[in-house]
């Protein structure tokens, strides 16, 4: 395979890639700003090259079962964190397939309250098949966290469609004074998560989008086009608010540990996923743009190769400019070309990019175009996870 970088050919170093594959515990620290499920399959490839990747995730999901938990406990969304922990877990570790099955299990949508409460009680007592299959010490820790959740669960809580993994992590969050760190640490070690997973902020906040037609959308679930009709106007701006009934912008900031992780990265990747709710939302907390700019490592944007409802009306060049505008925040000085973003990774032959790929315009901004065969016949029109992983690790 080859990479075309501003019309020059770069050949990945197969020796380096083979070295990463042989010793992933010594692999490079690539940092991903993402959310949702766009990188779910890719994570299975990422851990073959490195056990040191860093994943900063958006905790602003306001739909589905996450909304029930958020309303009950006034907490950040936990679902994307659960999903990423499982995606990065070592599948070869004894007991992990059973833990994965339990964490991924959802209560039925049509179950009555008494029946669902009974199923939760059977899990706590260890007689439910999914829990019984989990070996100790994970079995005991899982049951203890479910017992804690039952203790915290308010009267009338709706268990329909609830993810067991979300309930377990929520219990750990509440039991540790509303901090994600301890519960993520515990379960990362139990299932040998091959990387670091962290929410962008530890606050109960919601994503707000203002459209160019004057419409205001309160809540991430109304923006993605998955639970309601897709938007029909361009997004003018996005920001964070404290509640779905209060659109007033609020200031949130990353904590020192998150800033430290950003500073340790050897490559920062803005990957595929919903443009606003998965990518730009991660960059809204104060301190994130500053920490990214302060790290001199390469920074690469991997745009979607299939239509993204959130990016309605935006060309690829406009998406890149909006990303750069956000990265340029918090600085009184105008950024020099290449300070904010170094590469855009595309598949010029097989990918679809609204407005095309303006290589000359990007070059003037100091951004190199990496044209790489990301899409395979089997993955089309989406990016193949093996191609993406090998391409990214070729840049470190």
N, C-alpha and C positions, 0 to 999 in steps of 0.2 A: 504494500500500500504506500501511497505517497500523499504528501500535503503540499498544496499550492499556496504559498504565502506571498501575496502581492506579486503574482506571476513568477515567483521563484520556487523551485522545487525543494522541499525539505523531506528527507527520508527519515522516518522514525528509527531510533536505535534499537534493533531487536535484542541486542545484548542487554541493554538497560531494562527493557520490558521483561525479559526472561529473569533478570536478577530480582525485580520486584515480585515476580510470580514465585520465585524460590524462597524469598524471605519477606513475606508481606508484613510481618511484625516490625520490620525496619523500613517499611514503605513510606512514601512522602505524605506530608500533611496538605492535602487538597481540601479547601473549605467550600462548601456548597450553601448558598442561600436559597432555600426552597420550601415547599409545602405541598400538601396533597399527595397524590400518588404518581406523579410524573416520573420520579426516579426510582420507583419501587423495584422494577426489574433490574435497573442499572446497578442498584446497590449490591445485588448478588454477584455482579462482575467486579465492582469496585473492591470488595473485600478479598478478591483473589490477588490484587496488586498491593493493597495497603490496609493495615489495621489501624491507621492513624488519621483517617479522614475526619473532618469536622463538619457537622450538619446543623446549621442555624435554621430553625423552622418557625413559621408563622403560627401564633396561637389565637387567631382571630375568627376561626370558623364559627358561624352562627346558625348552622342548619343541622337537620337530622338529630341523632341522639346526642350529639355534642351540645345542642341548644338546650336540651333537657337538663343536662348536668350544669351548664353555665347558669341557667335560671335558678336552679336549686341551690347552688353553692357560690354564686358570684365569683367564678374562677375563669382563668384562661381555658381555651379549648385544648383538650388532651389527645384527641384522636390522631393527629398527624405525628405526634411524638411516639405514641404506641406503634403506629405503622412503621416508622423509621427504625425504632428499636428492633422490631421483628425482622425487618429487611436486612439489617446489619448483623443479625445474630449468627453464630456459628452453627450451621445445620447439622454438623457432624458430632456435636456434643451430646452426650447421653441425656435424654430427657427433653431436648429442645423441640423435636417435632411435636411432642405432647404439649409442651408449654405454648407453642405456636398455635396448635389447635384450640387450646383453651382460651388464649388471648384473642383469637379471631372469632370465637363463638359469639353469636348474638341471640338474645332471647327472641322468640317469635313475635311477629307484628300483631297477631290476633289473639294472643294469650290473655286470659283474665288475670286480675291482680293477684288473687289467691294462688292460682297455679304458678305464676311467675315467682311469687314470694317463696313458694314451696321448692321450686327448682334452685333458687338462691340458697335456701336453707340446706338442701342436700349437698350443694357444693361446699358450704361451710363445714358441714359434718363429715365431708370426705367420702360420701357414698355415691356421689354423682360420677358417672363413668369418665367424664373428661378430667375431673380432678383426681380420681383414683389412679388414672394412668400416669400422673405426674410424679416422679420419684422425689424423695426427700434429698436435700432440705427444701427444695422448691415447693414441694407439696405443702409443708407446714407454713411457709411464708405466704404462699398464695391464699391459703385458708384464713390465715390471720388478717390479711388485708381485706378479704371479703367480709370477715367478721367486723372489722372496723367500719367498712362501708355501711353495713347494716346498722351499726350504731349511729353513724352520721346521717343516714338516709331519713329525710323528712317524711312525715305521714302523707300518704297519697302519692308518693313518688312514682312516676311512670316508668316501669321497667321494660316496656315493650320496645323491641329493637335495640336494647342496650347492649353495648359491647362489654364482655366480661373484662377484657384488658383495660378498657377505660375505667370501669368501676374499681379495679385493683389499683391503678395508678392514681385515681382520684382519692382513694382512701389514704395512700401514702402521702399525697400532697397535703391533705387536710391534717393528717397526723403529725406532719413536720412543719407546723406553723405556716402553712401555705407556701412552702418552698418546693420547687421541683427537684432541686439538686439531689437531696438524699434518696428519694424514691427512684430517680433515674439511675443513680449510682448503684443502688442495691440490685435492680433488675438487669442493669448492664453487666454486672459481674456474674449474676446467676446464669444468664444465658450467653455469656461471653460475646457481648456486642463488640464488633470489630470496628470501633470508631467512637467519636464523641457526639452526643446528641444534646441539643440545648434549644430552648425556646428563645425567640428574639427578645422578649420581655416577660416578666413575671407579674403581669397585671391583667385585670378583667377589663379588656378594651374591645371595641368593635371597629370594623373598617367602614368608612363612609366614602362614597364616590359621588362627585358632582359631575353631571354630564353637560355637554356643550349646549343642549337644548333646554337647560335650566332645571332638569330633573335631579333630585337628590335621592340616592339609594343608601338606605341605612341597613348595614349587615352584609357580610361577605356572601351569604347564601343567595342573595338577590342579585349579585353581580356576575356570578360564574356562568349563568346560563344552564345550570344543571337542574335546579329545582323550579325555576320559573323561566319564562321566555327570555331569550338573550336580549341584551340592550340593543337599541336601534339608533344610538347616537354616540359620538366619541366621548371618552372620559376627559374631563377638563383637569381634575385633580382628585387625589385620594388623600385621606387623613384619618386619624384615630379619634374616637369619641368614647365616652364612658358608658353610654347606654344606647340601645336601639331607639329609645324615645327621646334622646337628647343629642342632637347633631352638632353640638358645640365642640370645636377642636380642643384636644388636650395634649399636653406635652408628656411624652414618655421617653425614657432613656435606657440604653443598654447598661448592664452592670459591669464592673471592672473585670470580672472573669470572662465575659463575652468579648470585651475589648482585647483582653490578653490572647484569647483564642484567635481572634482575627489577626492580631499581630504576629502570631506564630505560623500562619499559613504560608506554604511555599508556592501555592497557586490558589487564586480565588476564582471560583466559577459561579456565574449567574446562569443557571441551567434552564432547560425546557420546563414548562409549566405555565399555569395561568399568569399572564403578564403582571396584573396588578395584585391579585390576592395571594399569589405564591412568591412573586419576585419583589416588586416595589414595596409591598407591605413590610417586608423584612428590613427595608432600608429607611422606613419612616422614623423609628426611634432615634432620638438624638444620640450622637456619638458614633453611630454606625458609619456614616459617610467619612467622618474624620479618621476613624480607625482603619478603614479600608484604604484611604489615601496615604496614610502614614506607613503602610506596609509596601515596600518597593517591589514585592513579588509580582509576577505576571497576573493579569486579570483578563478573563475570557468570558464572553457572552455566547450562549448556545441558544439561538431562537428556535421557536417551534417550527416544525416543517408541515404542520397541518393547521387549519383555521382555528384561531383562539377567539371565542366569543367576547372576551374582555378587551381584546385589541381591535375592536370594531373600528374600521376607518383608518387604521394606522398602517403606514408602510413600514417596511423593515427599517429604513433610515430614520423614520420618526420614532420607532420604538427605541432604537439605539440612542437617539438624542434625548428622549425622556429618561432613559436610564442614566445617561451622563449628567443630565440636569440634576437628578437626585443625588448622584455621587458628588456633585460639585457644591452641594449645600454645606453650610457651616464654615465656609471659607470666605474671607474678605478678598482674597487674591484670586484672580482669574487663573484657572488651571491651564498649564501648558499642554500642548498636544501629547497624548499618550500617558498623561498622569492619571487619568480616571479609568481608562479602559485600553487594553493593549491589543486584544484580538476579538474577532467575531468568527465563530466556527459554523460553517454552513456546508450543505451538500448542494453545490451549484448545478449538478446534473439532474438530481432526483428530487430535490426539495422544492416546495412552493413557498415563495416569499413575496408578499404583496409589495409592489413597487420595484421588485428586482433587487439585485445586489449592486449598490453603487460603490464599486471598489475605489474609484478615483476620489469620490467625496470622503470616504472613510480614511483613505491614505492621507488626505489633507488634515484630518483630525488626529493623525498619528496612530490610527487603528489598522492593524493588519488583518487581512481576510484569509482565514484558514479554510481552504476548500478541500473537504475530506469526504470520502464515500461513507457517509453516516447511515444511509438508508439501504437496506437490502431488499430483494424481492419478497422475502418472507415478512419483513417488518413494515413495508410500505403501507401508508404514507408516513409512518412514524419512524423515529430513529431507532436503529438496532442497538441494544444495550452493549453488546460486545464491541461494536465499532466505536461507540462513544467512549467507553472506558479506555480502550487502547489509545484512542486519539488524545484524551486528556492526559493520560500518564506519559504520553510521548512529549508533552510540553514541560514536564517538571525536570 
